[in-house]
């Protein structure tokens, strides 16, 4: 793989606006009417959210990530995808580069809701 060109520089203030948190994926279910979207039920410590991600075609069994911690953007505006409201975005590594994506995960277990950055 050849790494993509770097994106344009941004101010630190822009980065500080993004709220990235650790959450534990409690349940993964297929989104009706889609062969690639799954609904993740994610625990962020003080609340649970539904986050829709297009990862069903990337894994033999999308449910294999249940119980795993991962990084999520939690301050995006909610977006309805195939009738399911998504309240954030899963971070993964590799999709944008055309390689099989993997979860962006903490090095060791941390409390759900812990902030990245």
C-alpha positions as CSV (number, residue, x, y, z in Angstrom):
1,X,0.0,0.0,0.0
2,X,1.2,3.5,-0.8
3,X,0.0,6.0,1.8
4,X,-2.4,8.7,0.5
5,X,-1.2,12.3,0.3
6,X,-1.7,14.2,3.6
7,X,-4.8,16.3,3.9
8,X,-4.5,20.1,4.2
9,X,-3.3,21.4,7.6
10,X,-6.0,22.5,10.1
11,X,-5.8,24.6,13.3
12,X,-5.7,22.8,16.6
13,X,-9.0,24.5,17.5
14,X,-10.7,22.5,14.7
15,X,-9.4,19.3,16.1
16,X,-10.5,20.2,19.6
17,X,-14.1,20.5,18.4
18,X,-14.2,16.7,17.6
19,X,-15.3,14.6,20.6
20,X,-13.7,11.2,20.2
21,X,-14.6,8.7,22.9
22,X,-14.1,5.0,23.8
23,X,-17.2,2.9,23.8
24,X,-17.9,-0.8,24.2
25,X,-19.9,-2.4,21.4
26,X,-22.6,-4.3,23.2
27,X,-24.7,-5.5,20.2
28,X,-24.4,-5.7,16.4
29,X,-27.5,-6.1,14.2
30,X,-28.1,-5.9,10.5
31,X,-30.0,-2.8,9.3
32,X,-33.1,-4.0,7.4
33,X,-32.9,-3.3,3.7
34,X,-29.1,-3.1,3.6
35,X,-26.5,-5.7,2.9
36,X,-23.6,-3.6,4.3
37,X,-25.0,-1.5,7.2
38,X,-25.1,-2.7,10.8
39,X,-26.5,-1.0,13.9
40,X,-24.1,-1.0,16.8
41,X,-25.4,-0.5,20.3
42,X,-22.5,1.2,22.1
43,X,-22.0,1.8,25.8
44,X,-20.3,5.1,26.6
45,X,-20.5,4.7,30.4
46,X,-23.3,7.1,31.2
47,X,-25.4,6.3,28.2
48,X,-25.8,4.0,25.2
49,X,-26.1,5.1,21.6
50,X,-26.9,3.5,18.3
51,X,-24.2,4.0,15.7
52,X,-24.7,2.8,12.1
53,X,-21.6,1.6,10.3
54,X,-21.0,0.1,6.8
55,X,-19.0,-2.9,7.9
56,X,-21.1,-6.0,7.2
57,X,-19.3,-6.8,4.0
58,X,-15.9,-6.3,5.6
59,X,-16.3,-9.2,8.0
60,X,-17.4,-12.8,7.8
61,X,-19.4,-12.2,11.0
62,X,-20.0,-8.6,12.1
63,X,-21.1,-9.8,15.5
64,X,-17.4,-10.8,16.2
65,X,-16.8,-7.2,17.4
66,X,-19.4,-7.4,20.2
67,X,-17.8,-6.8,23.5
68,X,-14.9,-4.9,22.0
69,X,-13.9,-1.3,22.8
70,X,-13.4,1.1,19.9
71,X,-13.1,4.8,19.2
72,X,-16.2,6.8,18.1
73,X,-16.9,10.4,17.2
74,X,-19.9,11.3,19.4
75,X,-20.7,14.9,18.6
76,X,-21.9,14.6,15.0
77,X,-25.4,15.5,14.2
78,X,-27.7,12.4,14.2
79,X,-28.2,11.0,10.7
80,X,-30.9,8.6,9.6
81,X,-29.6,5.7,7.5
82,X,-32.1,3.2,6.1
83,X,-34.6,4.2,8.8
84,X,-32.1,3.9,11.7
85,X,-30.9,7.0,13.5
86,X,-27.1,7.0,13.8
87,X,-25.7,9.0,16.7
88,X,-22.0,9.1,15.9
89,X,-19.3,7.5,13.8
90,X,-17.1,4.5,14.3
91,X,-13.4,5.1,13.7
92,X,-11.8,2.3,11.7
93,X,-8.4,2.0,10.0
94,X,-7.9,1.0,6.4
95,X,-11.2,1.6,4.6
96,X,-10.2,4.9,3.0
97,X,-7.0,3.2,1.7
98,X,-8.8,0.2,0.2
99,X,-7.5,-2.4,2.7
100,X,-9.6,-4.6,5.0
101,X,-10.6,-2.2,7.8
102,X,-9.8,-2.9,11.5
103,X,-11.2,-1.2,14.6
104,X,-9.3,1.7,16.1
105,X,-9.0,0.4,19.7
106,X,-7.3,1.5,22.9
107,X,-4.1,-0.3,23.9
108,X,-5.7,-1.7,27.0
109,X,-9.2,-1.5,28.5
110,X,-10.2,2.0,29.7
111,X,-13.6,3.2,31.1
112,X,-16.3,3.6,28.6
113,X,-16.7,7.3,27.7
114,X,-13.0,8.1,28.1
115,X,-12.0,10.8,25.7
116,X,-9.3,10.6,23.1
117,X,-6.9,13.5,22.5
